[in-house]
Amino acid sequence: MSLLHPPLVGPPGDAGRLDAFTDTVFAHLQRADQRRWGHAYLLGLLTVPGKKSVRRLAAAAMASPTAFQSLQQFVNASPWEWEPVRRELARWTEARLSPSAWTVATTVAPKRGEHSCGVHRRFVPRQGQHVNGQMAVGLFMSDGSTAVPVDWRLHLPERWVHPDQRRRARIPGDARSLPPWADAFEMADRLRQCHGVTPAPLVADLSDSRPAADLGRVLLRQRGEFVIAVPPALPVLPVGASDRGPMRRPSPGGGRTVMLSPSAGAVLDARRGLLHGQREGRALTCLARLPAATPGAWGQNMFRLFADRCRPQRIYLTNMVHRRLSDLCALTEHLGVTAASVQELEEDFGLLDFEGRSYPGWHHYMTLMSAAHAYRRLAATAPPSHRAPDRVSA
């Protein structure tokens, strides 16, 4: 267990609070035994330090010798729907957190072999190496100090949408192979439609997205508010610039003019050249347009492109052009809070510990893990103790 976070065993008066929480988020589970196993699984996630194997969770939550098989069945084979549980979790979280942003984060769970649903080999920048594993895209609610996940997508490479793989991993027909950024926007759209949840700006780091032009066309169609870190190669055109030809940027020391293609990186480089030697705050910014669906055409919607002059390698695009630049920069700080929550989920809540191969099993597990994290961050108010967890009867 990480020393950065408190122990996960609840205080003596925690049982009633956990009962009320599970009654709320598992209200849509039709069978009483499913709700009971959901409660037991959460209890295990909240009390077992270290690796969250099903066997360890079962031993901590219940005295029954068959608890292991029952919990395994509940996660990997029971046909309960995870979407209604996540909707209730989102409503419960929003009411207690009052989020000022929705954020996106990705993580890769290393896996041995090739049989776990969605497993593939990819380069993980945070680890600086190629990893064989499952890539998860999470949608979080954040108030600037705490970020809680409320929805997840499992990235499916092309080979996993083949009929044989779908059948083997029980992948539904509407699950598609999408870029991670497309998964993020779809989750945000779905959350906006959730009754009782107030929309918040979507904040995400999509600077590694490929190809950049496709991302730009999707951003042009967005109606929800967003602040997105974009690739430097994203095609953009400053408002007022000609639709044709490269941009011109004077070199900082004067002399010849540098010709630049219309991209996010080039636009802010040009802006930096114009402001060379001036003190105009810490941000570089300008209004810009994005490519329309017709090749060579530019959309009429207006966006703001900005970057911190101290950290120019991170370029952001937003459709909130009338918000103060200080407010927009403050929204980008939510990404650091979310990254800390991802680390906490990995170390203390079993984000990387799913034991199973099926698509429904993965979504069941991620739903339960998210509920445990939300409960610990938002419901438990008394300091946690180190007493042994209470067991529930089988």
N, C-alpha and C positions, 0 to 999 in steps of 0.2 A: 504494500500500500504506500502511496506517495506521502511524503512528509509535508507536502505543500497543502494538503487538504485534510479536513477533520476526519476522524474515524467514522465509519458508516453505520455503526450500531446505534439504534435510536434510544432516546431516554425512556425512563419507566412509563411516562404518560403518553408514549407515542402510539400505542396500539389503536386507541380510538381514532386518532387522527388518520392513521393509515387505512383503517376500515372505511372511514368517510371518503377518503380519496379514491380508493378502489371502487367503492360503490358508484362514484361519479364517473370515472373514466371507463369502467367496464360495464356501464349500464346497458349497452347495446348487446352484450353477450347473452344469447338466449337461454343458455342452460346454467343452472346454479353451480354445477361442477366446474364449468369453464371459468366462472367468476371466482370460485374458490381456488382453482389452480393459478389464476392470474394473481390473486393476492399472495399465494405462497411463493410464486416466482419473484414478485417484487420484494417480498421479505428477504429472500435469499440474496438478491442483488444488493439490497441495502445493508446487509449484515456480514456478508462473506468478504474478507479482504483478499487481495490478489486475484488470481485467475478465477473467472466465473464459470467453471465447468458445471454441467447439469448435475453431476454427482455431488459436488460440493454444495450447490444451492439446495438440493433436495435434503441433504443431511442437516443443513442449518435450519431449514424452514419446517420440516415435518419429522415426526418420529416413525412413520410407517416405512417398512422395508421395501415397499413397492413405490415409494415416492419418486425414485429416479425414473422408472419407466413411465409414470404418469406425467411428470413434468416434460420428459422427452416427447411424449405423445402430444401434449398440449402445445408445444412450440412447433414441432415438425410435421405433425399429421392432422391435428384437429382443424376442422374447416372454418374457424372463426374469421370474420372480416376485420382487418386491421384499420381500414379507413375510418369507420365510425369512432373507433377508440382514439385515433389521432385527432379527429375533429373535436371530441370532448376534451382531449388533452390541450389542444390549442386554445379553446375557450377558457379552460381553467387557468392556463398559464397567462393568457392575455389579461385576465381579470386581476391577477396578483402582481404581474411584472410591469404593466403599463409600458410596453415596449415603444421606443422611439425609432426603431429600425428593425427590419427583417434582414438577416444576413445569411450568406451561403458559405459553406466550407466543404472540402473534400478530404477523404482519408482513404488509405489503402491498407487492408488487412492481409498480411502475408498468409499464403496457403501452400501446403504441399500438394503436389499432384495437379490434375486438371479437371476434377469431377465436381467441385463445388460450383454452384451456379454463378455465372458471370466471371469466373476466374480467368485471368489473362496476365500477360507479362507487359509491364510498362515502366517507364522511367519515373521515379519519385524524386522531385527536386529537393524536398526536405531531407531525404536520406542520401541523395547524391548517387543513387545506383538504381539499376533495374530490379524490380520486385515482381514475383509471381503472386498475385493476390486478387482480392475483390475490391473494387473501387466504389465507395459510397459517396453520394452527394447529399448533404444535409441542409435543411432550411431551419434557421434559428430565429427566435425572438430575442431581442437584446434591448436593455435599457441603458447601456453604456458601462455598466459594472458587472452585469450577469447576462449570459446568453444561454438559452435553453432550446434544444432541438424539438421541433414539433412535426417534422415530416422528413422522409428519406426516399431516395431513389438508388437502386442498384444499377450501376452502369453495365450495359449489356453490349459487348462487342458483336460484330456482325455474325460470327459463327454461332452465337448463342440464340439467335432468332431462327435458326434452321429448325424445321419440324421435328427432327429426331431429338435435338437438344431441348426444345420446348417440352416435348413429351416427357423426357427423362427428368428434367428439373421442375416440371409442373409450372412452366412459365405461361401465363395467360396470353391469349391472342392479341390483346390490346397493348401489351408491353413491347416497346420498340427499341431499336438501337439508335440512341440519340447522343449528340455531344453533351458533355456535362452542363454546359451553359443552357442548353435547351431544357434539360431536366430542371434546372434552377428556375427558369421562367415559368415552366408549367406548374411547378409546386407553388410558386407565388400566386399565379392566377387562381389555382384551386383554393388557396388560403383566403384570397380576397372574396371568394364566393361563400365562405364559411359564415353562417349566420351567427351574429354575436361577436365577431372579431373585427376590430377597426383596422383598416389598411394602414401600413407604415411604409416608408421608402425602402426599396430593396437595395442593399449594399453588398457588393460582391467583387472579388478579385478574379477577373476573367482575362488577365493579361497574357496567359499562356494559350488562349483559344486559337485554334486553327480550323479553317482559314479565317482570317480576320474580316474579309469582306462579307461572309455569311453572317457573322455576328453583327456587323453594322446594319444589315438589312432587317435583322430581327429587332434590334434596338429602335429602328425607325418606326416599327409597328407597335411598340409598347405604349400602353395608356397609363399604367401605374407609374408612380414616381420611382426613380432609381438614381443611384450613384454607383457607377461601374468602373473598376480599373480595367483599362482596355489595352490591347497590344499596341506598341508603337507603330506597327504597320497598318493599323486600322485606317481605311480611307476616310478622310474628312476634308472639308473645304471651309476656310474661314468665311464668315458672313461678309459679303461685300467684295469677295475675290471673284475673279473671272472663272467661269466653269471650265475654261479650256487653258491648257498649257500649265507648265510648272510654276511654282511660287518663286519669288525672288527674295533672297535674304542678304542684306549687307553684311560683310564680314565684320567682326567686332572691332578690328583696327582700321576699318575703312578699306579703300581699295576696291578690288573686283567684287562683283555680285555673285553670290552662290545660288545655283538653281536647285530647287527642291521639289520632289513629287508631293502631291497633296495627301499627307498622312498625318496621324496624330503626333508622331514624333517630330516630323518636319515642321508642322505648324508651331509647336511650342519651341523648337529650336529657333525658328524665325522670330518668335516673340521674344525669346531670350536675347537674340541679337539686337533687336530694337531697343530693349531696356538695358543694354550693357552699360554699366557705370551708373545707373540710376537706382534710387532706393524707393521702390513702390510696393512695399509690403513683401511678405514671404511667398506669395502665390503668383504663378504664371497663369494667365487665363485669357480666353477669347471665346466669342460665339462662333459656332460652326454648324455645318450641315452634313448629312450623311448620304451615301449613295442610295438612290431609289431603285425599285425593282428593274427598271429599264436600264440596260447597260449604257454607261456614259452620262446618265442623268443623275441629278442630285435632288433629294427630297426637300420639301419646303419647311418642314418642322425645324425649329431652332433648338440647338443644344449648347451647353457650356462645356468647354474643354478646360481642364485646369490641372496644375501640378504644383507641388511644394517646391520652391526654389532651392530648398536645402536637400530635397530628395527627388530630383527631376526624373529619375528612372521610373517612377510610378505615375502613370498618366490616367486621369479620371475623366469620365464623360457623364453628364447628367442632363435630364430634361427639366430640372427645376431651375430654370434660368433666372427667375426673379428672387431666389433665396440668396441671402447674404453668403459671401464666400466663406466667412468664418463658420457659418452653420454647416456648409457643405463639407468643409475640412473636418469639422467635429464628427460628422456622420462616418467618415472614413476610419475614425478611431474605433468604431465598433468591430472592425475586422480583427484587431488585436485582442479584444475581449473574447470574440468567438474562437480564435485560435487557442486561447487559454482554456476555454471550455472543452474543445476537442481533446487537448492534452489530458484534462481531467477525466473525460469520458474514457479515454484509452487506459489511463492508469487506475482508475477507481470504480468504473462502472461496466467494464467488460466490452468496450466498443469493438475490440479485436478478437473476442473470444467465442464467437458463434460457432457451434459444433453442429453442422448439418450441411446438406447439399442442395436443398430445394429452395425455390424462389419464395413460396409462402412462408417457409420456416425462417428465412432470413428476415422477411418483413415483420413476422411475429416477434422475433428476437429484438429487432431494432425498436419496435414500438414499446416493448416492455422496458428496455434499457432507457429509452427517452423518458418514460413515465417515472422510473426510479430516480433519474437525475432531476426532473422537475420537482418531484416530491421533496428530495433532499434539499434542493436550493430554495424552494419557495414555501414549503409547508412546515418543516421542522423548525421550531423557534427556540427550543431549549437546547443547551449545549449537549452534544452527544456524549454518552458514557461508554465504558468498556465492558459493561456487563454482558453475560452470555445472552444471545437472542432468545426470545420466547418461541416455543414451537407450537404449531397448531395441530390439532388432532386430525388424523386421516379420516 
